Amino acid sequence: MSDTCIITVVLRDSSDWKPLISLAEVLRAPLIKTEPENQLHSYHIISIRDFPPAGYLPRPERVIHIGEQVQRAKNFALQPYDVLVTIAGTIGHVTIAPPKCPRNWVPATNMFLVRFADDPDGSKSRTFYGLMKSSFGQDLMDTLAHGKGIQIVSKKTFSRTLLPPFTPETMQAFEKLWKEEMELYQRSMRLLEEANQVFAEAEVKSIVA
């Protein structure tokens, strides 16, 4: 049986599914801005532009400097293997914090932070990441989105989303897909570097008649 078939079988049997909130903590960070005074601490604010096509979240570009809001920022700072899911405007984009995530990265307010309990190696987080990037997760987010203008997903509704059990077979299947995605992405980046060198290495000579 292929990995795809294993995942399909699990998703079809919903008798023992559990709500996300029973497996993980779901947070939404408040809006945190640079303070004009008392700029004692630097934090990186994560936006959807920082989300990579594959693999762990790289260092976010935007930096703010705060003082009075530092405790609030600490409360929502990323920890290793935290999963981020965009839930306003552009919905359903997913990324995951690296194993050695600095403690001064904070999500923007248009995403949920999902933190799994008892997940020292990130296997549960990578399984959830895979679920959310799959057609199952994308269809789920489309169903949960509401609003006449800017679409948004309710934290309450999202937290109550039922998920299939993270069995060893399911986690192994998604772990394999994670590695395949990483390898393909890294290969594409190497090819892009080679493509960028094509014209850079071209030798142009001026010919005067």
DONU-921056 format. One record per residue: residue number from 1; residue in three letters; x negated, y negated, z negated of N, C-alpha, C, O in turn. Coordinates in steps of 0.001 Angstrom, whole numbers, plus 500000, padded with zeros to 6 digits. Each point is the difference from the previous one (the first is absolute). Example, Ala and Ser with C-alpha at 12.3 -4.5 7.8 and 13.67 -1.06 7.14 Angstrom:
2
   seq   type     n.c1     n.c2     n.c3    ca.c1    ca.c2    ca.c3     c.c1     c.c2     c.c3     o.c1     o.c2     o.c3
     1    ALA   486810   505690   492200   500890   498810   500000   499100   498800   500000   498964   500019   499335
     2    SER   501386   498931   501385   499180   498810   499940   500770   498910   499270   499491   498892   499831
This chain:
209
   seq   type     n.c1     n.c2     n.c3    ca.c1    ca.c2    ca.c3     c.c1     c.c2     c.c3     o.c1     o.c2     o.c3
     1    MET   499154   501200   500000   500846   498800   500000   499122   498754   500000   499030   499931   499245
     2    SER   501289   499102   501575   499190   498779   500098   500306   499076   498842   500992   500183   499296
     3    ASP   498141   498805   500503   500228   499022   498940   501321   499276   500198   500731   499760   499039
     4    THR   499574   499894   502202   501245   499289   500283   501197   500824   499560   500942   499464   499416
     5    CYS   499030   501840   500861   501106   500871   499619   500129   500086   498486   501112   500018   499471
     6    ILE   497752   500036   499824   500037   500052   498537   500688   498762   499454   500874   500106   499140
     7    ILE   498749   498731   501343   500598   498761   499544   501485   499968   500328   500801   499562   499174
     8    THR   499580   500888   502007   501393   499993   500419   500851   500872   499089   501110   499619   499627
     9    VAL   498369   501558   500013   500743   500893   499120   500250   499346   498653   501107   500075   499467
    10    VAL   497865   499280   499978   500134   499352   498703   501041   498894   500057   500819   499877   499089
    11    LEU   499166   499327   501951   500911   498870   500088   501442   500433   500193   500918   499259   499647
    12    ARG   499297   501914   500902   501361   500458   500238   500665   500532   498737   501227   499998   499903
    13    ASP   497987   500456   499133   500537   500546   498761   500003   498907   498940   498957   499698   499419
    14    SER   502201   499708   500324   500078   498851   499095   500548   500375   498623   500349   499113   499220
    15    SER   499733   502158   500472   500608   500421   498738   499179   499590   498782   500558   499776   498926
    16    ASP   498140   500124   501226   499149   499659   498853   499246   498692   500206   498923   499818   499433
    17    TRP   501621   499267   501367   499380   498694   500191   500151   499163   498728   500945   500189   499234
    18    LYS   498134   498900   500553   500019   499143   498818   499884   498534   500410   499388   499691   501022
    19    PRO   501199   499401   498187   499860   498568   500305   498556   499546   499817   499287   500494   499126
    20    LEU   500299   498575   501695   498630   499490   499936   499649   499506   498612   498877   500215   499542
    21    ILE   502053   499128   499771   499733   499399   498702   499624   501043   498956   499372   499669   498994
    22    SER   501008   501594   501233   499643   501063   499059   498581   500509   500241   499450   500732   499177
    23    LEU   499965   498881   501942   498663   500450   500362   498963   498892   499927   498816   500261   499791
    24    ALA   501632   498503   500381   499043   498892   500101   500608   498713   499468   501217   499871   499873
    25    GLU   497921   499195   499825   500414   498655   499606   500096   499138   501249   499114   500036   500854
    26    VAL   501956   499192   499254   500188   499119   501150   499974   498558   499510   500803   499616   499150
    27    LEU   498275   499585   501387   499829   498612   499573   500115   499064   501200   499732   500381   501139
    28    ARG   500671   498396   498573   499965   498949   501013   499386   498764   499366   500557   499426   499064
    29    ALA   498301   500174   501450   499272   498880   499415   500721   498678   500244   500635   499827   501041
    30    PRO   499277   499245   498021   500559   498662   500216   499089   499182   500901   498891   500422   500325
    31    LEU   501579   498419   500069   499196   499098   500811   498914   499372   499131   500298   499381   498978
    32    ILE   498462   500776   501423   498868   499436   499258   499204   499112   500946   499555   500451   501055
    33    LYS   500266   498283   498568   499321   499033   500849   498763   499436   499313   499860   500065   498779
    34    THR   499254   499384   502029   498823   499322   499469   500436   498828   499128   500906   499249   500363
    35    GLU   498447   500600   498492   500298   498898   499088   499041   498840   500267   498804   500217   500195
    36    PRO   501714   498557   499816   499135   498848   500281   498952   499756   498913   498954   499400   500244
    37    GLU   501358   501084   498543   499056   499835   498904   499815   501342   499286   500718   500962   500273
    38    ASN   498324   499089   498825   499726   501211   499217   499748   501223   500889   500489   501092   499713
    39    GLN   498758   498719   501348   499725   501091   500933   498851   500854   499465   498840   499798   500357
    40    LEU   501505   501151   498788   498979   500785   499324   499801   501392   500590   498958   500626   499805
    41    HIS   502065   499854   500927   499954   501380   500485   500367   500050   501482   500874   499267   500463
    42    SER   498449   501606   500264   500283   500188   501422   500728   501324   500211   499606   501034   499462
    43    TYR   501460   498914   501329   500758   501206   500339   500237   500057   501505   500159   498972   500658
    44    HIS   499861   502235   499868   500305   500215   501408   501485   500358   500118   500474   500929   499347
    45    ILE   500246   498334   501482   501421   500256   500217   500159   500825   501275   499540   499598   501069
    46    ILE   501110   501553   498812   500150   500925   501124   501214   499618   500831   501097   499832   499469
    47    SER   498702   500033   501832   501106   499746   500921   500061   501143   500999   499094   500831   500063
    48    ILE   501980   499205   500716   500163   501048   501000   498873   499957   501030   499687   501022   500611
    49    ARG   499702   497811   499587   498889   499879   500952   498786   500807   499559   499143   500329   500820
    50    ASP   500778   499993   497890   498870   500770   499484   500192   501508   500180   499047   500768   499871
    51    PHE   502188   499654   500427   500281   501428   500101   499252   500592   501194   500173   499512   501117
    52    PRO   499011   501510   498693   499310   500628   501118   500921   500996   500713   500976   500460   499406
    53    PRO   498737   499880   501843   500803   501005   500693   499906   501377   499339   500915   500814   500120
    54    ALA   497987   499439   499190   499803   501291   499344   498989   499833   498876   499211   499055   499996
    55    GLY   500818   501869   499051   499016   499974   498929   500342   499039   498875   501090   499430   499957
    56    TYR   497961   500402   499137   500211   499176   498818   499975   498506   500333   499392   499565   500978
    57    LEU   501278   499688   498188   500058   498541   500146   498600   499397   499856   499311   500281   499020
    58    PRO   500257   498891   501944   498711   499312   499859   500157   498754   499122   501093   499708   499517
    59    ARG   497833   499581   500287   500027   498788   499175   500913   498953   500629   499789   499613   501149
    60    PRO   501225   499920   498114   500917   498977   500541   499279   498687   500254   499060   499644   499289
    61    GLU   501392   499640   501736   499327   498770   500397   500345   498807   499103   499118   499221   499639
    62    ARG   502147   500634   500006   500431   498794   499288   499560   500025   498537   500182   500996   499300
    63    VAL   499236   497893   500254   499532   499869   498621   500670   498802   499346   500093   498928   500598
    64    ILE   500374   501259   498170   500555   498897   499224   499190   499855   498713   499310   500928   499577
    65    HIS   500786   497898   499811   499281   499723   498758   501028   499565   498955   500739   499036   500202
    66    ILE   499295   501685   498686   501038   499766   498994   499412   499947   498600   498860   500402   499768
    67    GLY   501945   499094   499304   499633   499945   498598   501159   500436   499138   499936   501042   499346
    68    GLU   501143   498155   500646   501163   500304   499172   500735   501255   500452   500666   500648   499192
    69    GLN   499225   499704   502082   500738   501152   500528   499201   501299   499956   500436   501012   500549
    70    VAL   498416   498972   498812   499117   501157   500058   500628   501246   499368   499813   501104   500510
    71    GLN   500926   498736   498392   500622   501166   499383   501060   500602   500911   500137   501221   500087
    72    ARG   500606   497921   500585   501002   500477   500954   499317   500768   501137   500474   501053   500426
    73    ALA   498417   498408   500048   499268   500679   501069   499476   501354   499528   500061   500977   500746
    74    LYS   499431   499091   498037   499488   501264   499468   501098   501053   499917   499753   501186   500214
    75    ASN   501469   498368   499472   501116   500942   499858   500344   500699   501315   500556   501098   500002
    76    PHE   499107   498253   501115   500353   500555   501305   498771   500328   500857   500130   500278   501193
    77    ALA   498696   499691   498208   498789   500314   500743   499987   501465   500410   500443   500872   499252
    78    LEU   499045   499383   501940   499965   501364   500511   499073   500889   499185   498989   499555   499456
    79    GLN   501389   501712   500479   499178   501053   499440   499720   501021   501097   500707   500026   501007
    80    PRO   498276   500814   498818   499682   500992   501031   501210   500831   500418   500752   500492   499159
    81    TYR   499419   499652   502131   501039   500812   500635   501413   499422   499893   500965   500694   500319
    82    ASP   499179   498071   499247   501324   499362   500072   500440   499927   501463   499189   499737   500889
    83    VAL   502086   500496   499348   500543   499930   501357   500804   498708   500138   500776   499648   499112
    84    LEU   499036   499654   501997   500745   498771   500278   500915   500230   501192   499591   500572   501010
    85    VAL   501663   498972   498861   500995   500138   501063   500656   498640   500212   500555   499433   499059
    86    THR   499390   500036   502162   500618   498700   500267   501517   500141   500021   500538   500961   500549
    87    ILE   500154   498056   498838   501444   500142   499806   500784   498733   500349   501184   499907   499677
    88    ALA   498186   499129   500969   500701   498776   500383   499495   499527   501352   498793   499927   500229
    89    GLY   502127   499752   500659   499601   499575   501336   499544   501189   500820   500816   500701   500599
    90    THR   497885   499525   499426   499444   501201   500621   500026   501113   498970   499286   499942   498999
    91    ILE   501534   501069   501242   500268   501023   498986   499370   501337   500384   499994   500393   501166
    92    GLY   499478   500292   497824   499542   501368   500203   498536   500180   500316   499573   501123   500268
    93    HIS   499630   497805   499712   498560   500169   500176   499409   500496   498676   500416   499567   498925
    94    VAL   498620   501337   501164   499490   500679   498810   498475   499978   499977   499352   500110   501040
    95    THR   500090   499747   497777   498563   500165   499812   499767   500520   498597   500919   500063   499184
    96    ILE   497838   500311   500545   499665   500597   498702   498674   499423   499510   499063   499816   500777
    97    ALA   500874   499903   497926   498800   499407   499408   498856   501008   499984   500236   501196   499825
    98    PRO   498542   498346   500353   498840   500907   500018   499704   500572   498619   500463   499456   498997
    99    PRO   498779   501626   500937   499678   500627   498708   499286   499056   499030   500206   500081   498789
   100    LYS   498953   499024   501743   499289   499041   499148   500532   498597   500243   499257   499088   500361
   101    CYS   502038   500761   499436   500652   498716   500255   499621   498972   498930   500151   500279   498811
   102    PRO   499360   498534   501583   499715   498941   499028   501270   499597   499256   501101   500140   500532
   103    ARG   498753   499369   498262   501159   499652   499184   500468   498569   500217   500723   499456   499165
   104    ASN   498882   499930   501932   500471   498635   500279   500708   499922   501356   499986   498960   500658
   105    TRP   500640   502164   499755   500835   500008   501198   501459   500042   499575   500402   500873   499230
   106    VAL   500389   498189   501266   501417   499908   499625   500869   499980   501255   499688   499280   500948
   107    PRO   501399   501497   499076   500868   500005   501179   500778   498694   500140   500320   499342   499010
   108    ALA   499975   500299   502226   500926   498899   500246   501390   500439   499543   500223   501171   499693
   109    THR   500693   497888   500266   501324   500292   499452   500914   500732   500973   501105   500389   499621
   110    ASN   498463   499811   501626   500859   500657   500992   499701   501488   500133   500197   500589   501062
   111    MET   499323   500016   497847   499710   501439   500039   500187   500602   498620   499913   499306   498987
   112    PHE   500345   502004   500986   500070   500747   498755   498667   500681   499743   499321   500442   500927
   113    LEU   500319   499633   497807   498842   500755   499559   500522   501282   499371   500785   499947   499053
   114    VAL   498796   501193   501455   500452   501302   499489   498800   500703   499368   499001   500272   500664
   115    ARG   501119   500015   498042   498884   500586   499242   500438   501333   499391   500858   500042   499118
   116    PHE   498544   501033   501365   500383   501328   499538   499308   500353   498695   498831   499678   499791
   117    ALA   501917   500995   499329   499448   500456   498732   499209   501280   500221   500330   500806   500870
   118    ASP   498635   499369   498342   499194   501223   500040   499550   500320   501421   500335   501046   500556
   119    ASP   498900   498031   500015   499540   500172   501378   498533   499583   500111   499685   499078   500751
   120    PRO   499419   501578   498523   498603   499557   499939   499258   500052   501328   499078   499214   500217
   121    ASP   501302   501695   500674   499299   500115   501283   500770   499362   501157   499545   500037   501143
   122    GLY   501614   499379   498565   500767   499315   501033   500786   500908   500921   500528   499528   501006
   123    SER   499571   501759   498691   500693   500925   500900   501494   499705   500091   500590   500110   501075
   124    LYS   500022   499517   497807   501423   499644   500028   500211   498712   500795   500947   499882   500777
   125    SER   498171   499177   499017   500110   498716   500705   499844   500187   501501   500735   499396   500780
   126    ARG   498314   501436   499631   499812   500240   501430   501176   500764   500602   500331   499813   501171
   127    THR   500298   501045   498034   501196   500703   500469   501142   499012   500197   500706   500054   501007
   128    PHE   499472   499049   498036   501050   498982   500127   499709   499070   501170   500906   499638   500751
   129    TYR   497837   499977   499404   499580   499186   501138   500403   500678   501305   500557   499364   500895
   130    GLY   499155   501938   499205   500353   500741   501201   501494   500078   500219   500473   499859   501127
   131    LEU   500267   500363   497813   501458   500039   500110   500547   498682   500537   500864   499984   500877
   132    MET   498620   498906   498584   500516   498692   500388   499597   499632   501426   500722   499254   500662
   133    LYS   498152   501247   499825   499584   499713   501368   500666   500939   501010   500002   499728   501201
   134    SER   500555   501364   498309   500658   500962   500884   501368   499462   500435   500460   498971   499506
   135    SER   500174   501739   501419   501340   499603   500449   500986   500028   498837   500950   499218   499972
   136    PHE   498829   501680   499067   500854   500051   498809   499953   498678   499249   501042   499427   499682
   137    GLY   497751   500085   500032   499843   498762   499253   500480   498781   500772   500633   499111   499431
   138    GLN   499068   500842   501859   500401   498846   500806   501525   499931   500141   500586   498919   499941
   139    ASP   500047   502237   500245   501464   500034   500064   500603   499601   498658   501019   499312   499948
   140    LEU   498345   501122   498975   500471   499651   498661   499975   498494   499787   500971   499425   499507
   141    MET   497924   499931   500861   499882   498555   499804   501004   499244   500861   500535   498976   499573
   142    ASP   499722   501512   501619   501015   499375   500859   501374   500087   499342   500799   499068   500088
   143    THR   499465   502048   499259   501289   500192   499328   500138   499086   498792   501080   499474   499734
   144    LEU   497824   500337   499532   500039   499201   498772   500006   498500   500261   500440   499228   499147
   145    ALA   499079   500348   502019   499899   498564   500302   501387   499384   500153   500911   500604   500566
   146    HIS   499223   498172   498910   501266   499277   500128   499718   498503   500074   498890   499553   499710
   147    GLY   502118   499682   500678   499852   498557   500103   500330   499503   501387   499604   500611   500993
   148    LYS   501117   498285   499087   500392   499444   501293   498841   499298   500695   499863   500079   501220
   149    GLY   499306   499237   498004   498859   499296   500577   498761   500859   499909   499787   500890   500823
   150    ILE   499392   498842   498168   498798   500801   499764   500399   501289   499296   500622   499971   498937
   151    GLN   499021   501147   501658   500294   501300   499405   499144   500212   498747   498843   499580   499952
   152    ILE   501734   501075   499038   499290   500267   498762   500481   501315   499416   501124   500428   500261
   153    VAL   498029   500209   498952   500347   501252   499334   500065   499749   498503   499073   499440   499416
   154    SER   502020   500974   499969   500187   499830   498566   499081   500909   499204   499861   501182   500317
   155    LYS   499510   498271   498650   499127   500804   499138   500791   501100   499301   499522   501127   499875
   156    LYS   501673   498552   499675   500842   500978   499310   500334   501175   500917   499890   501160   499603
   157    THR   500516   498528   501621   500363   501049   500954   498780   500814   500395   500060   501227   500074
   158    PHE   498832   498088   500179   498764   500679   500383   499533   500942   498900   499571   501119   500279
   159    SER   500509   498435   498479   499547   500811   498862   500828   501267   499837   499510   501012   499500
   160    ARG   501741   498925   500924   500895   501157   499860   499948   500930   501213   500725   500994   500043
   161    THR   498440   498702   500930   499868   500831   501189   499599   501416   499606   499082   500194   499203
   162    LEU   501607   500786   501354   499692   501388   499713   498861   500481   500894   499990   499760   501207
   163    LEU   499054   500924   498171   498841   500524   500730   499919   501509   499824   500390   500534   498962
   164    PRO   499103   500148   502058   499802   501450   499878   498896   500289   498996   499149   499144   499758
   165    PRO   500849   502042   499657   498943   500335   499027   498628   500023   500655   499843   500445   501137
   166    PHE   499179   499073   498133   498629   499990   500492   499364   501360   499695   499186   500132   499085
   167    THR   501197   500852   501686   499457   501345   499817   498570   500045   500519   499597   499140   500783
   168    PRO   499625   501866   498783   498633   500125   500536   499977   500081   501520   499094   499464   500639
   169    GLU   501907   501211   499946   500042   500134   501452   500248   498650   500676   499367   499669   501002
   170    THR   501556   499564   498438   500306   498680   500562   498802   499062   499878   499650   499299   500949
   171    MET   499729   500695   497880   498856   499118   499774   498830   500395   500895   499283   499137   500507
   172    GLN   500525   502159   499687   498924   500457   500877   500248   499577   501439   499074   499610   500710
   173    ALA   502194   500471   499720   500341   499609   501369   499742   498519   500226   499429   499618   501022
   174    PHE   500988   499543   498032   499793   498561   500150   498527   499618   499834   499540   499025   500592
   175    GLU   499729   501739   498607   498565   499738   499854   499293   500236   501331   499099   499250   500375
   176    LYS   501315   501791   500331   499410   500276   501305   500337   498889   500986   499142   499582   500778
   177    LEU   502105   499934   499198   500393   498915   500890   499229   498716   499677   499636   499242   500900
   178    TRP   500119   500523   497808   499220   498825   499576   498604   500044   500605   499512   499001   500527
   179    LYS   499854   502156   499396   498644   500146   500533   499989   499852   501515   499086   499395   500560
   180    GLU   501933   501158   500107   500080   499876   501456   500181   498546   500411   499380   499538   500958
   181    GLU   501469   499741   498315   500227   498588   500304   498715   499206   499809   499661   499154   500827
   182    MET   499622   501117   498083   498745   499308   499721   498972   500256   501104   499338   499074   500469
   183    GLU   500535   502185   499939   499019   500343   501027   500323   499315   501320   499105   499489   500672
   184    LEU   502169   500500   499700   500408   499355   501249   499762   498494   499936   499559   499397   500978
   185    TYR   500733   500000   497878   499807   498554   499849   498520   499641   500067   499619   499041   500671
   186    GLN   499556   501723   498639   498562   499734   500015   499428   500182   501401   499118   499255   500427
   187    ARG   501398   501749   500283   499555   500211   501377   500417   498829   500889   499235   499556   500857
   188    SER   501978   499953   498931   500473   498871   500809   499173   498753   499736   499754   499218   500919
   189    MET   499812   500581   497835   499175   498842   499677   498630   500105   500659   499447   498996   500450
   190    ARG   500000   502222   499609   498713   500182   500671   500138   499717   501497   499129   499371   500602
   191    LEU   501967   501094   499992   500240   499751   501425   500188   498509   500264   499550   499483   501022
   192    LEU   501121   499824   498045   500198   498561   500163   498666   499263   499954   499778   499064   500769
   193    GLU   499344   501352   498340   498667   499387   499935   499244   500209   501310   499326   499094   500490
   194    GLU   500791   502109   500072   499346   500279   501276   500594   499147   501113   499282   499494   500862
   195    ALA   502041   500354   499105   500664   499188   501025   499557   498547   499915   499827   499342   501026
   196    ASN   499989   500158   497767   499578   498616   499825   498585   499754   500508   499622   498862   500278
   197    GLN   499592   502215   499842   498616   499872   500459   499861   500052   501517   498942   499684   500545
   198    VAL   502149   500723   500144   499923   500189   501450   499538   498726   500706   499036   500027   500765
   199    PHE   501650   498858   498979   499626   498747   500647   498821   499328   499295   499219   499274   500615
   200    ALA   500671   500989   498066   498893   499384   499264   498652   500490   500517   499010   499270   499954
   201    GLU   500953   501959   500535   498749   500571   500472   499809   499832   501517   498983   500417   500555
   202    ALA   501989   498980   500090   499868   499791   501449   498915   498978   500284   499939   498959   499345
   203    GLU   499217   501323   501613   498919   499090   500371   500442   499153   501202   500275   500528   501078
   204    VAL   499786   498181   498722   500442   499091   501051   498805   499179   500485   499348   499315   499211
   205    LYS   500375   500756   502066   498883   499265   500568   500505   498945   500967   500946   500226   500756
   206    SER   498422   498643   499207   500370   498913   500884   499198   500119   501300   498770   500061   499985
   207    ILE   501936   499970   501110   499344   500123   501323   500145   498684   500764   501113   499561   500293
   208    VAL   497775   499830   500019   500024   498728   500713   499646   500270   501459   498930   500531   500296
   209    ALA   501979   499100   500621   499766   500253   501439   498902   499080   500510   499651   500051   501179
